[in-house]
Amino acid sequence: MTAVPDDPDDPALIAAKRALRAELRRRRDARPAERRGADDRARADVLLTRLELAGPACIAGYLSAGSEPGTLAIVHRLAGRGFEVLLPASRDGAWAEPAWARYSGPDELQLGPRAISEPRGDRLPAEAVARAQVVLCPGLAGTARGERLGRGGGWYDRVLPLVTGTRVLLLNDDEVLEALPVGPLDARVDAIVTPTAFRECRA
């Protein structure tokens, strides 16, 4: 992959990210439902085995949408094992301002903006993520150095600098790449979980 400048407003960087996101979304959408389900179950087992060893009290997760690696079962299993789980929550009908809410079961979820599910409970400020020892992050791809290609909205790039715990990216195996077009505002992650492995990242 050709290197691109680190200027976040550089047209080459923007174009490279846009093209790669489109390709990765196309690949995700083309994955058969049976394979997605099997990968989701395997990924959940890898993650939960690791978390049970680490023993965090609070975990910040997210609820997947569309063809993303599934997370509802992960969130439900975490809550069922006694972890406090924080989830992204919208304010005023939009995702413009990061906020969190506690997960209290599938019956307390509602469909939020952009068809993303969220808790109905009280909103917590963005800084509440600092309570979590582990933060699960969505993304389209990552590298062994911890580089992350997000979905393009910038929500997690604003939140991740507030994180004091371990930042974990959930991906499919073929989305761990050798290089990514990234800029100085792209927050890194500490580990990547796929259906086959928990990979610690080394910058």
N, C-alpha and C positions, 0 to 999 in steps of 0.2 A: 504494500500500500504506500502511495506517495505521501511524504510528510507534508503537512499544511501548517501555515503560521499559527501562532498562539493567540493572535488578536481575536477576541470573541465576536467582533463585528466583521471579520474578514470574510469576503464572499466565498473564497475557496473552502474555508472551514464550514460555513453554513451549508454550502452545496454538497460537500462530502458527507456531512451528517444526514442531510435530507435523503440523499441517494441510498445510503446504507440503511437508514430506518425503513425506507420503502421496501428494500430487498428482504430485510429481516422480518418485517410484518407479513410479507407475501409468503415466506417460508413457514411462519407460524400458522397462518391461515390454511396452508395446504396440508398440515399435519393431520392424519386421520384421528377421529375422536377416540378410537380405542387406544392408539399410541399415546395421546395426550393423557388419558386416564391412567394408564400404566406408569407413565413418567411422573405424574402428579403424586401417585401413591409412593413411588420409590423415592422421590425428592423429599417428601414429608418424612419418610422413615430415616433418611440420612440426616436431615435437620434435627428431628426430635431426639435421635440418639445422641447427637452432639450437645444439644441443649440440656438434656437430662444430666450429662456429665458435668457441664459447666454450672448448672443450677442457678440461673438468673431469676430474680424475683419479678422483674417487670420487663416485658418485651413489647416493642412497638412494631406492629405488622402493617399489613394493608390488604385490601380485598381486591382480588384480580377481576379483570373484565375481558370479555371477548376471548381471544386465543392466547392470552397470557398464561404462564404457568399458574396453575390453580392454587389458591391460598385459603379458601374458606374452610376446608377440612383441617388445614394446619392450624388456623386460628381457633377453631372449635376444639381441637385436641389440646392445644396449649391451655386454653381456659379450663378445660376439663381436668387438667393435671395440676391446677392450682396457680398457674402463672397469671399475673395481672397483664392484660393485653390492651394496648392503646392502638387505635386505628385513626387514619386520617379522617377529618370531618370538615365539611364545608361550612362557610359562614355566609349568611345573606344570599343563599342560593347560588354560590359560586365558589371556585377553588382558588380565587385570587390571593386570599390571606390564609397561610397555613394554620391549622388548628388540629386538635386531637379530641377523641372521646373514648371512653372505656367500652370494651366489648362486654356485653352482658347476655349474649345468646343470640341465635339466629332469628328469634321472634322479635327482637328489638332492633332489627336492621330495617332501613328504608332505602329506596332508590334515590340517590342524590344526583347532582349535576353530572352531565356526560354519561348517564346510565351507570354510574359507579355506586355500589352499595356503601352505606355508612351507618354508624350507630345513631340512634335517636337521642341519646343522653346529652348531658351538659357538655358544652365545649370547653376544652382546656387550651391555654395559649400554646403557641409553637414551641416555647421553651420547655414545656412539659416533657418533651422527648429526652431531655437530659436525665430524667429518672430511669430510663430504660437502659439495662445493661447490654441488650442486643436490639438492633434495629434492622428489620427486614426491608429491603429496598427493591422496588421494581426496576426493570431496565430491559433493553433489547439485546445488549451484548456487554462483555467485559473481557479483561485481559488478566494474565497472571500477575501483573504489576498493580492491579487494583483499579485500572481505568474503567469507567462506566459510561456506556451510551444510554442516556435516559430516553424517555418517551417524547421529549420535546417541549413539555409544558413549563419546565423549570421549577416545579413545586419542590421536588426533593433536593435540587441544587441549593435552594434557599434553606431547607431544613437540615441537611447533613452537616453544615458547619456548627450547628447547635448540639450535635450528638457527642456524648462523652463515652458511650459504650462501643461495642463492636458492630460495624456496619456490614451486613450480609446481603449479597445480591443473589436473587433466585433466577436461574437460567436453565435452558436446555443444554445438553452436552455440546451441540454444534454451535452454540453461541459464545463459547469461550474462544476468543480470537487472539491472534498474535499481536495485532496492533489496532488502534482505533483513532479516528480523527477527534482529538480533544483539545480544549483550550484551558486557560488558567482558571476559569470559573467552574469547570467540571469537577465536582467533588469525587474523591476516590472512595473505594470500599476496602474493607479489611479481609473479606472472605467471599467466596462464591460457592453456592450450593447447586449442584446439578443432580439428576437422578442417580448418578454413579459415584459421586464424591463430594467431600467437603474440602475445598481448596483454600488454604490460607494464602493471601496475596502478599507479595514482597515488592515494594516500590524500587 
